[in-house]
Amino acid sequence: MLFRYSERPLKHGNEPLKYVPRLIKWHHNNPSHSPVYLLCASAFTASDYRKFGLFRNRCYQWGYFPETRHYANLDELFERKCKTELLWCGRFLDWKHPDDAVWVAKQLKQLGIPFQMKLIGTGQMEEQLKKTILQDQLGDGVTLLGSMKPDEVRNHMEQAGIFLFTSDRQEGWGAVVNEAMNSGCAVVASHIAGSVPYLIEDGKNGMDYRFGNREQLLERVLELLQTPEKQRTLGENAYHTITDLWNAEVAAERLICLSEHILAGETAPVLYSSGPCSPAEIIEESWYKG
């Protein structure tokens, strides 16, 4: 028995010239008659590998599992939060689209909606972002905080009411979503980033939007800014999603149990309906219907 661990392999699309070499190599390394299973660190991993005829009925949900924090008093956590504060965190890369967050800030300012937006990170788009903030006179509402230590990032997550996650298909997972949910943020996330179909239940523990649809992203943000009680509800549910299900302790226990069933002779055991080690269904990039 062997477990492979993989993000989606086709982050850049099908790339026809690479198809045959990949087909040969991957089938050689993962023969269909062998007990080789796949732990999917992206909701789109199973779909990508299916295009090569691999891991049929042997794909299980997995992911990244950053530190899980448990708060003794959730009321205190939410009392610390600023309901008009939006947070974005990551490298300033084109495929993470921090410019979408700044665009939202521009629209909020034009609408006269009170807000503060903080962006944590550095990268190749930093100068472009600074230029946009200057040109659109957003300096009073948008702050670039630079890079910082993980604990400092979590402190900012604990203070923010809303977390924006704007990555495209090149985002294999996006552990900042786990962390923001664990910090009680109401997350608004792009549908096509790897972790989102697994972690976010729209309207229950966060909100999703069709990637590239900035107007829909703005609508989600406006709804949360105008209904702070919804921020609290989504944030609480997000917190429990991580502390009750999507964390390293639960994943490890489930992986041991799954392994025991496979070693006992079950070829494709179905032990859980959701979360780590539940079957990874085929999810196409067009899954979002909103």
Backbone hydrogen bonds in HBPLUS format (Angstrom, degrees):
<---DONOR---> <-ACCEPTOR-->    atom                        ^
c    i                          cat <-CA-CA->   ^        H-A-AA   ^      H-
h    n   atom  resd res      DA  || num        DHA   H-A  angle D-A-AA Bond
n    s   type  num  typ     dist DA aas  dist angle  dist       angle   num
A0002-LEU N   A0035-PRO O   2.94 MM  33  6.36 150.2  2.03 159.7 161.5     1
A0037-TYR N   A0002-LEU O   2.74 MM  35  6.10 167.7  1.75 166.8 170.8     2
A0004-ARG N   A0037-TYR O   2.66 MM  33  6.02 167.9  1.68 161.4 164.3     3
A0039-LEU N   A0004-ARG O   2.70 MM  35  5.96 165.5  1.72 155.9 160.7     4
A0006-SER N   A0039-LEU O   3.12 MM  33  6.47 164.4  2.15 171.2 172.3     5
A0041-ALA N   A0006-SER O   2.78 MM  35  5.55 166.7  1.79 142.9 143.6     6
A0013-GLY N   A0010-LEU O   3.13 MM   3  5.05 163.3  2.16 110.3 109.8     7
A0018-LYS N   A0015-GLU O   2.86 MM   3  5.68 154.3  1.93 129.8 137.2     8
A0019-TYR N   A0016-PRO O   3.09 MM   3  5.10 156.5  2.15 103.9 111.3     9
A0022-ARG N   A0018-LYS O   3.04 MM   4  6.06 158.4  2.09 150.0 156.8    10
A0023-LEU N   A0019-TYR O   2.82 MM   4  6.01 161.5  1.86 155.2 161.1    11
A0024-ILE N   A0020-VAL O   3.02 MM   4  6.22 166.9  2.04 160.9 162.0    12
A0025-LYS N   A0021-PRO O   2.99 MM   4  6.09 170.5  2.00 149.7 152.8    13
A0026-TRP N   A0022-ARG O   2.76 MM   4  5.72 170.6  1.77 158.1 161.5    14
A0027-HIS N   A0023-LEU O   3.09 MM   4  6.00 156.0  2.15 139.2 145.9    15
A0028-HIS N   A0024-ILE O   3.01 MM   4  6.08 148.9  2.10 142.3 151.3    16
A0029-ASN N   A0025-LYS O   3.00 MM   4  6.26 153.0  2.08 148.0 155.1    17
A0030-ASN N   A0026-TRP O   2.92 MM   4  5.92 128.2  2.19 135.6 149.1    18
A0034-SER N   A0031-PRO O   3.06 MM   3  5.56 164.2  2.09 117.3 122.2    19
A0036-VAL N   A0034-SER O   2.81 MM   2  5.63 132.8  2.04 110.6  95.6    20
A0038-LEU N   A0058-ARG O   2.87 MM  20  6.18 169.9  1.88 167.1 168.2    21
A0060-TYR N   A0038-LEU O   2.84 MM  22  6.15 158.7  1.88 169.2 176.5    22
A0040-CYS N   A0060-TYR O   2.79 MM  20  5.91 177.1  1.79 175.6 176.6    23
A0062-TRP N   A0040-CYS O   2.96 MM  22  4.99 133.9  2.18 146.1 134.6    24
A0045-THR N   A0042-SER O   3.25 MM   3  5.31 171.5  2.26 108.3 110.7    25
A0043-ALA N   A0194-GLY O   2.88 MM 151  5.35 164.3  1.91 134.6 138.6    26
A0048-ASP N   A0044-PHE O   3.10 MM   4  6.31 158.7  2.15 148.2 153.8    27
A0049-TYR N   A0045-THR O   3.03 MM   4  6.31 167.3  2.05 160.3 162.7    28
A0050-ARG N   A0046-ALA O   2.93 MM   4  6.05 140.6  2.09 141.8 153.0    29
A0051-LYS N   A0048-ASP O   3.24 MM   3  5.56 137.5  2.43 101.9 112.1    30
A0052-PHE N   A0049-TYR O   2.95 MM   3  5.34 155.4  2.01 109.3 117.4    31
A0054-LEU N   A0049-TYR O   3.17 MM   5  5.46 168.9  2.19 137.9 137.7    32
A0053-GLY N   A0050-ARG O   2.86 MM   3  4.75 165.2  1.89 107.5 111.4    33
A0058-ARG N   A0055-PHE O   3.05 MM   3  4.95 161.0  2.08 123.0 119.9    34
A0280-ALA N   A0059-CYS O   2.93 MM 221  5.24 172.3  1.94 121.9 122.3    35
A0061-GLN N   A0278-SER O   2.79 MM 217  5.54 168.0  1.81 169.1 172.0    36
A0277-CYS N   A0061-GLN O   2.78 MM 216  5.11 168.9  1.79 150.1 146.4    37
A0077-LEU N   A0073-ASN O   3.37 MM   4  6.79 153.1  2.45 142.7 149.8    38
A0078-PHE N   A0074-LEU O   2.98 MM   4  6.30 163.0  2.01 158.6 161.4    39
A0079-GLU N   A0075-ASP O   2.89 MM   4  6.03 140.4  2.04 144.1 155.5    40
A0080-ARG N   A0076-GLU O   3.25 MM   4  6.43 134.6  2.47 139.1 148.7    41
A0080-ARG N   A0077-LEU O   3.22 MM   3  5.41 138.2  2.40  98.5 109.5    42
A0081-LYS N   A0078-PHE O   3.28 MM   3  5.17 144.7  2.41  94.3 104.0    43
A0082-CYS N   A0159-GLN O   2.76 MM  77  6.00 158.5  1.80 167.6 162.5    44
A0085-GLU N   A0082-CYS O   3.06 MM   3  5.40 162.6  2.09 119.3 120.1    45
A0116-GLN N   A0084-THR O   2.91 MM  32  6.19 144.0  2.04 153.9 151.5    46
A0161-GLY N   A0085-GLU O   3.22 MM  76  5.64 138.4  2.40 133.1 143.7    47
A0162-ILE N   A0085-GLU O   3.19 MM  77  6.41 164.3  2.22 163.7 164.4    48
A0086-LEU N   A0116-GLN O   2.76 MM  30  6.15 162.2  1.79 161.1 167.5    49
A0118-LYS N   A0086-LEU O   2.89 MM  32  6.34 158.3  1.93 159.2 164.7    50
A0087-LEU N   A0162-ILE O   2.91 MM  75  6.29 148.7  2.01 147.7 157.6    51
A0164-LEU N   A0087-LEU O   2.88 MM  77  6.16 165.3  1.90 164.9 169.0    52
A0088-TRP N   A0118-LYS O   2.92 MM  30  6.32 148.9  2.01 159.2 166.8    53
A0120-ILE N   A0088-TRP O   2.86 MM  32  6.26 161.5  1.89 152.5 157.1    54
A0090-GLY N   A0120-ILE O   3.02 MM  30  6.38 160.1  2.06 162.3 167.2    55
A0093-LEU N   A0091-ARG O   2.86 MM   2  5.61 128.1  2.14 109.8  93.9    56
A0092-PHE N   A0122-THR O   2.94 MM  30  5.36 167.7  1.96 115.9 120.0    57
A0125-MET N   A0092-PHE O   2.96 MM  33  5.14 154.9  2.03 146.2 148.1    58
A0096-LYS N   A0093-LEU O   3.03 MM   3  5.35 154.3  2.09 109.8 118.0    59
A0097-HIS N   A0094-ASP O   3.30 MM   3  5.19 145.1  2.43  95.5 105.3    60
A0168-ASP N   A0095-TRP O   2.96 MM  73  5.67 154.9  2.02 172.3 169.1    61
A0100-ASP N   A0097-HIS O   3.08 MM   3  5.55 150.9  2.17 109.3 116.8    62
A0101-ALA N   A0098-PRO O   3.08 MM   3  5.31 124.1  2.40 100.3 113.5    63
A0102-VAL N   A0098-PRO O   3.21 MM   4  6.64 156.4  2.27 147.2 153.4    64
A0103-TRP N   A0099-ASP O   2.88 MM   4  6.04 149.3  1.98 141.2 149.8    65
A0104-VAL N   A0100-ASP O   3.06 MM   4  6.35 151.3  2.14 142.4 149.2    66
A0105-ALA N   A0101-ALA O   3.07 MM   4  6.46 153.0  2.14 145.1 152.4    67
A0106-LYS N   A0102-VAL O   3.02 MM   4  6.38 151.5  2.10 147.2 154.4    68
A0107-GLN N   A0103-TRP O   3.09 MM   4  6.45 156.2  2.15 150.5 156.2    69
A0108-LEU N   A0104-VAL O   2.93 MM   4  6.21 160.9  1.97 155.9 161.4    70
A0109-LYS N   A0105-ALA O   2.98 MM   4  6.20 157.2  2.04 150.2 156.0    71
A0110-GLN N   A0106-LYS O   3.04 MM   4  6.29 158.4  2.09 146.3 152.1    72
A0111-LEU N   A0107-GLN O   2.96 MM   4  6.19 143.4  2.10 145.6 155.7    73
A0113-ILE N   A0108-LEU O   2.97 MM   5  5.23 162.4  2.01 156.8 154.8    74
A0112-GLY N   A0109-LYS O   3.05 MM   3  5.03 149.7  2.15  98.7 108.3    75
A0117-MET N   A0141-GLY O   2.74 MM  24  6.03 167.9  1.76 172.0 173.8    76
A0143-THR N   A0117-MET O   2.88 MM  26  6.31 154.6  1.94 156.9 165.4    77
A0119-LEU N   A0143-THR O   2.93 MM  24  6.30 160.3  1.97 162.5 166.2    78
A0145-LEU N   A0119-LEU O   2.87 MM  26  6.00 167.2  1.88 158.6 163.0    79
A0121-GLY N   A0146-GLY O   2.82 MM  25  4.77 140.5  1.98 109.5 116.1    80
A0126-GLU N   A0123-GLY O   3.07 MM   3  5.61 166.0  2.09 123.7 126.0    81
A0129-LEU N   A0125-MET O   2.93 MM   4  6.18 159.0  1.97 159.1 165.0    82
A0130-LYS N   A0126-GLU O   2.94 MM   4  6.23 161.8  1.98 153.7 158.6    83
A0131-LYS N   A0127-GLU O   2.94 MM   4  6.13 156.4  1.99 146.8 153.2    84
A0132-THR N   A0128-GLN O   2.97 MM   4  6.23 157.6  2.02 148.6 154.4    85
A0133-ILE N   A0129-LEU O   2.90 MM   4  6.12 166.5  1.92 156.0 159.4    86
A0134-LEU N   A0130-LYS O   2.98 MM   4  6.16 153.4  2.05 144.6 151.8    87
A0135-GLN N   A0131-LYS O   2.85 MM   4  6.05 168.7  1.86 154.2 157.4    88
A0136-ASP N   A0132-THR O   2.91 MM   4  5.95 164.3  1.93 154.3 158.1    89
A0138-LEU N   A0133-ILE O   2.86 MM   5  4.91 172.4  1.87 151.8 154.0    90
A0137-GLN N   A0134-LEU O   3.19 MM   3  5.06 158.8  2.24 101.1 106.7    91
A0141-GLY N   A0138-LEU O   2.87 MM   3  5.47 157.3  1.93 120.3 127.8    92
A0142-VAL N   A0138-LEU O   2.82 MM   4  5.73 149.5  1.91 164.9 172.2    93
A0152-GLU N   A0149-LYS O   2.96 MM   3  5.31 122.3  2.30 107.3 122.1    94
A0153-VAL N   A0149-LYS O   3.02 MM   4  6.41 151.6  2.10 152.6 161.7    95
A0154-ARG N   A0150-PRO O   2.96 MM   4  6.28 159.9  2.00 153.5 158.3    96
A0155-ASN N   A0151-ASP O   3.03 MM   4  6.29 146.9  2.14 140.0 148.9    97
A0156-HIS N   A0152-GLU O   3.15 MM   4  6.50 150.8  2.24 144.9 151.4    98
A0156-HIS N   A0153-VAL O   3.08 MM   3  5.21 118.6  2.47  97.9 112.4    99
A0157-MET N   A0153-VAL O   2.97 MM   4  6.34 150.7  2.05 148.0 157.1   100
A0158-GLU N   A0154-ARG O   2.91 MM   4  6.17 150.0  2.00 148.3 155.9   101
A0159-GLN N   A0156-HIS O   3.10 MM   3  5.11 138.7  2.28  95.9 107.8   102
A0160-ALA N   A0156-HIS O   3.03 MM   4  6.24 135.8  2.23 146.0 157.6   103
A0186-ALA N   A0161-GLY O   3.01 MM  25  6.22 171.5  2.01 146.1 148.8   104
A0163-PHE N   A0186-ALA O   3.08 MM  23  6.10 159.8  2.12 130.2 133.8   105
A0188-VAL N   A0163-PHE O   2.88 MM  25  6.23 160.9  1.91 170.1 174.3   106
A0165-PHE N   A0188-VAL O   2.95 MM  23  6.16 159.0  2.00 162.4 159.4   107
A0190-SER N   A0165-PHE O   2.87 MM  25  6.19 145.3  1.99 158.1 169.5   108
A0171-GLU N   A0168-ASP O   3.12 MM   3  6.02 169.3  2.13 128.0 130.3   109
A0194-GLY N   A0171-GLU O   3.00 MM  23  5.90 163.4  2.03 152.9 156.6   110
A0195-SER N   A0173-TRP O   3.17 MM  22  4.64 146.3  2.29 128.8 119.7   111
A0177-VAL N   A0174-GLY O   3.01 MM   3  5.92 161.3  2.05 124.4 129.1   112
A0179-GLU N   A0175-ALA O   3.13 MM   4  6.49 163.7  2.16 152.3 156.2   113
A0180-ALA N   A0176-VAL O   2.83 MM   4  5.92 159.2  1.87 144.5 150.2   114
A0181-MET N   A0177-VAL O   2.92 MM   4  6.03 166.0  1.94 154.1 157.9   115
A0182-ASN N   A0178-ASN O   2.87 MM   4  6.03 160.2  1.91 149.6 155.9   116
A0183-SER N   A0179-GLU O   2.95 MM   4  6.12 128.2  2.23 135.1 148.7   117
A0183-SER N   A0180-ALA O   3.11 MM   3  4.95 131.0  2.36  90.2 103.8   118
A0185-CYS N   A0180-ALA O   3.00 MM   5  5.43 165.1  2.02 156.8 152.5   119
A0184-GLY N   A0181-MET O   2.97 MM   3  5.14 162.0  2.00 111.5 114.4   120
A0207-MET N   A0187-VAL O   2.77 MM  20  6.11 156.0  1.83 165.3 172.0   121
A0189-ALA N   A0207-MET O   2.84 MM  18  6.33 157.4  1.89 151.3 156.1   122
A0209-TYR N   A0189-ALA O   3.02 MM  20  6.28 138.9  2.19 152.6 153.9   123
A0191-HIS N   A0209-TYR O   2.95 MM  18  5.70 142.7  2.09 171.6 166.6   124
A0196-VAL N   A0193-ALA O   3.20 MM   3  5.83 141.1  2.36 118.3 128.3   125
A0198-TYR N   A0195-SER O   3.09 MM   3  5.54 131.8  2.34 110.8 123.7   126
A0199-LEU N   A0195-SER O   2.93 MM   4  5.99 163.6  1.95 161.8 167.4   127
A0200-ILE N   A0196-VAL O   2.93 MM   4  5.32 159.7  1.97 143.9 150.7   128
A0204-LYS N   A0201-GLU O   2.86 MM   3  5.45 161.0  1.89 142.3 145.0   129
A0205-ASN N   A0201-GLU O   3.15 MM   4  5.64 158.4  2.20 146.7 153.3   130
A0203-GLY N   A0206-GLY O   2.73 MM   3  5.73 146.7  1.84 160.0 168.7   131
A0213-ASN N   A0210-ARG O   2.99 MM   3  5.67 160.8  2.03 144.7 147.9   132
A0217-LEU N   A0213-ASN O   3.09 MM   4  6.46 157.3  2.15 149.9 156.8   133
A0218-LEU N   A0214-ARG O   2.85 MM   4  6.13 160.0  1.89 152.3 157.2   134
A0219-GLU N   A0215-GLU O   2.92 MM   4  6.19 153.9  1.99 144.1 151.3   135
A0220-ARG N   A0216-GLN O   3.00 MM   4  6.29 158.2  2.05 151.5 155.9   136
A0221-VAL N   A0217-LEU O   3.07 MM   4  6.38 161.5  2.11 151.0 156.0   137
A0222-LEU N   A0218-LEU O   2.84 MM   4  6.06 167.9  1.85 159.1 162.4   138
A0223-GLU N   A0219-GLU O   2.97 MM   4  6.16 159.0  2.01 148.1 153.6   139
A0224-LEU N   A0220-ARG O   3.14 MM   4  6.44 155.5  2.21 146.9 152.7   140
A0225-LEU N   A0221-VAL O   2.90 MM   4  6.18 158.1  1.94 156.1 162.9   141
A0226-GLN N   A0222-LEU O   2.93 MM   4  6.01 149.3  2.02 149.0 156.8   142
A0227-THR N   A0223-GLU O   3.01 MM   4  6.03 122.4  2.35 135.5 148.9   143
A0230-LYS N   A0227-THR O   2.84 MM   3  5.50 140.8  2.00 118.3 128.6   144
A0232-ARG N   A0228-PRO O   3.14 MM   4  6.50 157.0  2.20 148.3 152.5   145
A0233-THR N   A0229-GLU O   3.08 MM   4  6.36 160.8  2.11 143.1 147.9   146
A0234-LEU N   A0230-LYS O   2.89 MM   4  6.03 178.5  1.89 162.0 162.2   147
A0235-GLY N   A0231-GLN O   2.84 MM   4  5.89 157.9  1.89 148.8 156.2   148
A0236-GLU N   A0232-ARG O   2.87 MM   4  6.05 159.9  1.91 153.0 157.3   149
A0237-ASN N   A0233-THR O   3.05 MM   4  6.25 168.5  2.06 151.4 154.8   150
A0238-ALA N   A0234-LEU O   2.80 MM   4  5.93 150.5  1.89 146.3 155.4   151
A0239-TYR N   A0235-GLY O   2.95 MM   4  6.13 159.5  1.99 145.8 151.0   152
A0240-HIS N   A0236-GLU O   3.06 MM   4  6.40 160.4  2.10 151.4 155.8   153
A0241-THR N   A0237-ASN O   2.92 MM   4  6.13 142.6  2.06 141.9 152.5   154
A0242-ILE N   A0238-ALA O   3.26 MM   4  6.62 150.7  2.35 150.5 156.1   155
A0243-THR N   A0239-TYR O   2.98 MM   4  6.25 174.8  1.98 156.8 158.5   156
A0244-ASP N   A0240-HIS O   2.84 MM   4  5.41 149.5  1.93 137.9 144.6   157
A0245-LEU N   A0241-THR O   3.22 MM   4  5.59 139.0  2.40 121.7 130.7   158
A0246-TRP N   A0241-THR O   2.98 MM   5  6.27 170.1  1.99 153.2 154.7   159
A0247-ASN N   A0245-LEU O   3.05 MM   2  5.89 131.9  2.29 105.7  92.1   160
A0251-ALA N   A0247-ASN O   3.03 MM   4  6.20 166.8  2.04 156.0 160.3   161
A0252-ALA N   A0248-ALA O   2.89 MM   4  5.98 161.9  1.92 149.4 153.7   162
A0253-GLU N   A0249-GLU O   3.12 MM   4  6.33 167.2  2.14 151.3 154.5   163
A0254-ARG N   A0250-VAL O   2.96 MM   4  6.13 162.1  1.99 153.0 158.3   164
A0255-LEU N   A0251-ALA O   2.88 MM   4  6.03 153.5  1.95 149.1 156.6   165
A0256-ILE N   A0252-ALA O   3.10 MM   4  6.31 157.0  2.15 149.6 154.5   166
A0257-CYS N   A0253-GLU O   3.11 MM   4  6.37 161.0  2.15 145.7 150.9   167
A0258-LEU N   A0254-ARG O   2.80 MM   4  6.01 164.2  1.82 154.3 158.7   168
A0259-SER N   A0255-LEU O   2.95 MM   4  6.03 159.2  1.99 144.0 149.8   169
A0260-GLU N   A0256-ILE O   3.00 MM   4  6.25 154.7  2.07 147.7 154.2   170
A0261-HIS N   A0257-CYS O   3.14 MM   4  6.45 154.5  2.21 149.3 155.3   171
A0262-ILE N   A0258-LEU O   3.07 MM   4  6.36 155.9  2.13 149.8 156.4   172
A0263-LEU N   A0259-SER O   2.88 MM   4  6.08 166.2  1.89 155.6 159.4   173
A0264-ALA N   A0260-GLU O   3.00 MM   4  6.09 130.4  2.25 134.5 147.3   174
A0266-GLU N   A0261-HIS O   3.16 MM   5  5.79 159.4  2.21 155.7 149.8   175
A0265-GLY N   A0262-ILE O   2.98 MM   3  5.32 160.8  2.02 110.1 115.7   176
A0278-SER N   A0275-GLY O   3.10 MM   3  5.74 151.2  2.19 142.9 141.1   177
A0287-TRP N   A0284-GLU O   3.08 MM   3  5.47 148.6  2.18 123.2 122.0   178
